[in-house]
Amino acid sequence: MRRTAQAPATAPAFEERSERDTLRTEFTFELPRGYVDESGTVHRTGVMRLATARDELVPLRDDRVRENSAYLSVVLISRVVTRIGTLDDIHPGIIEDLFASDLAFLQDFYRRINAEGHTRAAVTCPSCQEEFAVDLAGGRLGES
């Protein structure tokens, strides 16, 4: 008895790709306190894009980073944040002027989207001890 090879299944057309196949490269966030510009306006919402290898390598050549390794996160965050409020020219000087809690938030947000691939964080209710996930890209906790 002769066996015939099955014809290979045809790949779905490009237009038929599902949302799962689409790579999300930008993530919105809301800073806990917000960046205060020279006129006193507070900017809270922003956008961070996924980092490239270049984003992580270029800061290592920066003299400020060579002198103070803690400055690495300032330069790195300034490369991947594309907007804070109405500001779209994000540079290390803006990141330097953030409140420490906002910088810590952005560092954690960077780690989540680049290492873990999502913006969710596991939390535990202090009252009932129930565990659940919150999306850090959404609004501030307690707000709808």
N, C-alpha and C positions, 0 to 999 in steps of 0.2 A: 504494500500500500504506500503510495507516494504522498508525502505531506507538502503542502505549499505554504510558503511564508505569508504571514498576514501583512497586509499593507500598513505602513505606519500611520498612526492617527495624525490627522492634520492639526497643526497648531491653531488655536483660536486667532481670529483676526485681531489686529492691533486695537481696533475700536471696542472689542469685546472684553478688554482687560477690566478686572474688577478693581474696586477701591483698595483692596488688600495689596495689589501690585503697584500702587502708586506710592512713591516715596515722599513722605512729608519732610520738607527741609526748613520750614519756618514755623516758629512757635510763638504765640502771643503770651504775654505775662502782665502781671500787675504788681508793682513794687509795694512792699509793706508801708513805706513812708513816702517815697517819691523824691525825684530830683527837683531841687529848687533852683531855677535859673536866676540870672542877674536882676530881672525885673520882679522877682518874687513869685512867679508862676510855678505851681507844683505840677510836675509831669509824672504820672504813675504808670500808665499803660505803655507797653513797648513790644518789640519783636526781636527775637533772637533766632539766628539761622544755625543750622548744623555747622560744625567746625570741619575744616579740611586739614589735611596733614600740614599744609603750608601755614595755616593759622597757628598751629602748635609749634612749628619750627622757627618761624620768623622772629617771634619775641625773644628767643634764646640768643639772637645776635644783637638785641637792643642793649645799649650801654647802661640804661637804667636798670635793666634786669640783671646784667652782669655785676653791677655794684650792689644790688639788693634783690635777692632772689624772690622776696615777697612781692615785688613789683610785677612778677610774671603774670599773676592773675589779672592785674589792672590792664596790662597790654592785651592779654588774650581776650578778656571780656570786651574790650573796646573794639576788637576786630570782628566779633560775632554778633554784637548787638547792633541792629540796623536802624532802630528807631526807639526813642523814649519820648512819649508825648508827641509834640509837634517837631521835635528835633530829629533830624536825620543825618547830621554830621557828628557821629559819635566818635570821640577820640579819648585818649587816656586822661586828659584833663577833666572831662565830664565824669568819667568813672571815678577819678580821684575825689570829686566833690560829692559823691553819693554818701548817704549815711551808712555807717558800718553795717547796719541790719539789711540795707538794700544790697550792698556788695555781697554779703553772705548769702542772701537769697539768690542773686544771679550766679554765684559760684555753684550753689546746689542745683539750680535750674540747668546750668551748663552740663554738670555731671549727669543729671538725669536724662537729658535729651541725647547726649553724645555717647554715654556709656550704657545706659539702660534702655534707651530708645523710646521713652515715654515721659510724661510729666506728672504721673500719679505718685502719691506718697502714702504709705500705710501709716495710719494714726490710730490712737486709742482714746476713747472718750474718758475724760478724767472722772466723770460721775459714775457711769455704769460699767466701765472697763470694756465696752464693746469695741471690737476692731473693725475699721472700715477704711476705704481709700478715698482720698480727695485729689482733685486735679489741680495742680499748682498753676496751670495756665488759665484757669477760670478766674472769677472775681475773688475778692478777699473773703476769708472765712467769715461766715455769719451773714454775708450779704447775698442777695439773690439777683 
